[in-house]
């Protein structure tokens, strides 16, 4: 397996040379220079490195010892170890007496960069694997539960746990920063993925007694992890694998409806907008002209007072006293406005069925 690439070798060189005012070379397992502060030496064979690779020990070379050694200059060359295996060589150019005190530090720096790269690659691999699983779980296509459970098991994740789908929408430029930040917020059993249109999906395991409290706390935390504007929606509880698609759809609809009705918020729970989502779904395939009477209210009264009156009347559950107090008007003024709404729309807000139709008309207008 090739641990050292040209890119990683050059990163080791650049990081180390920022600290030491010395040339650094990095050689692969064939003794070829693949990173150097002297670019003309890249791709050259370093015979001193071959000796280090053969013996697995450091090698100091002065002016006399480098004679006849191809590609070598005075300096100290040290083996780079990863998992107790020699994977390359790092060399410092200079007289050994002058650079001996730096040698072990350079070796440690090279091994640290290599380890960080390996860990990052593992994290990125896990992210890609999780993302594939998440996209399968929320897709419309047939789902082989046994296969996907096995794949998740290899990542140490139990798909049998009840979960809630959380959708996060942000700008394309903020996605990777957001994913990195979220990594510190999600639990060991949570799954995270990115859809083809760059929505972040979290399938959060609901393993605590008070699931709603846990999800609310989580939503508040993740809404603060980024300075970028993000919208977050959560779906209902999926107790089985096949219900995750529904929870995902509910989370998307919570954002769609919630962001129109409460644009000042950053996260929206399906449970808080369940009625509105159901009503919007019922009427979305209907002829929109059936609610055209609602437009009669939009420009009526001072500053849209009939619309404000209807909104307050709905919000206060049709109680005249509370609605009048909310609007700071007399009950008779409220009755007059309700009569005016009835005259313009043919729907009496004091009638339960008519009020429901007015609310559906208002909802359709608000989310269109």
MODAVEN-V374194 format. One record per run of one state. SS is the DSSP state (A for helix, B for strand, O for the rest). FROM is the first residue (numbers start at 1). LEN is the number of residues. Records with the same first field share a line. If there is no record, write none. Layout:
SS: FROM-LEN  FROM-LEN
This chain:
O: 1-5  20-4  28-4  37-2  42-3  46-1  56-3  62-13  83-2  94-2  138-7  155-8  170-2  183-8  195-5  206-5  223-8  239-2  262-5  284-4  299-6  316-4  328-3  346-6  368-1
A: 6-14  39-3  47-9  96-42  145-10  172-11  211-12  241-21  270-14  288-11  305-11  320-8  331-15  352-16
B: 24-4  32-5  45-1  59-3  75-8  85-9  163-7  191-4  200-6  231-8  267-3
